Amino acid sequence: MAERSGPLAGIRIVEIDAIGPVPLAAMLLADMGAEIVRVARPPSAGVGDWEDVGGDILHRSRTVTYLDLKQDADRARLLDLIERADGLIEGYRPGVMERLGVGPDICLARNPRLVFGRMTGWGQSGPLAMRAGHDINYLSITGALHAMGDKGMPPPVPLNLVGDYGGGAMFLIFGMLSALLSARTTGKGQVVDACITDGVASLMSLFYAWQPKGLWQDAPASNLLDGAAPFYRCYACADGRYVAVGCLEPKFFAQMVAGLGLADRQYDQNDRAGWAAMQADFAAVFGTRARDEWAALFEATDACVTPVLSMQEAPDHLHNSARGTFIDRNGISQPAPAPRLSTTTGAIWKPVAADIADILQAWSAPHP
């Protein structure tokens, strides 16, 4: 196993193969230098590894080994690996790791410094803890899904960025790093209960702060940041593509209005009574030119008008290209490691498979 670089170099984590937030969390930790071994079930006839889903992106930068945790010998090998690790992350329903004989009590008895990260939608406790669910279900009980979309319409189906990845993967990473720092100070590991509903509720903090102050209405398309404001939404262009407008501040709003040739209208930006007419004006003007014409017109201004790009277009945008936001690996365009640190930068490693015996040899010394 190759030596890693990055701010998390020297951190060893066991990843129990999963879908949803766990592989993204593992990818980000591995990009930053953590040495992660992904433990997957052995491929069976006609059923391949999750590589065909995660590919070289979600499964990048780490080693995979195959163990059948229902077999005593493989379970013993996993515990040997855990003994040498700093952390473990898993995404099963509550109680599954315990039934497999590798729950927190057994693992922490074997390695008292271990940080045992658990990722679920509903959490390890509560009335829904044992229920099935997916991103849209977790969003639905936090107030987040209700706040999205148009009035009088069902909420839209969001990409799983807010739930699985925002409230899930990011909070799992935050919990793991917090507990790993604590373990280095105290010598004691602990369990991280990362729950998507908890995480999404935390992400909603601003809106829960605004609501009792009368700054946020508990209804979709009624507020400054949910599409009600004509200066914070998207508009269709002449070619059927879209621009995003986000000129919240008055000086930026003025630049946007001037760019549209509407400066003579003397809009009162925050007069809600005039928002419908303002939106109609903006929509009519944006509809007269193609998306890229508007993008070029506003590019050198602070009007906060940008093109809505497809996934295929995004890597070639001049800003993304200049920063190297996307990189090419083996002909696959993919997001580069983020965030960027000034001295200990992240890096991408090609995923590799290894026998558990070789990994145990590489992690030869038991955890101190």
Beta strands, then each sheet from edge to edge (+ up, - down):
strand 1: 12-16
strand 2: 35-40
strand 3: 63-66
strand 4: 87-90
strand 5: 115-120
strand 6: 190-195
strand 7: 232-236
strand 8: 242-246
strand 9: 305-307
strand 10: 326-329
strand 11: 332-335
strand 12: 352-353
sheet 1: 6+ 5+ 4+ 1+ 2+ 3+ 12+
sheet 2: 7+ 8- 9+
sheet 3: 10+ 11-
end
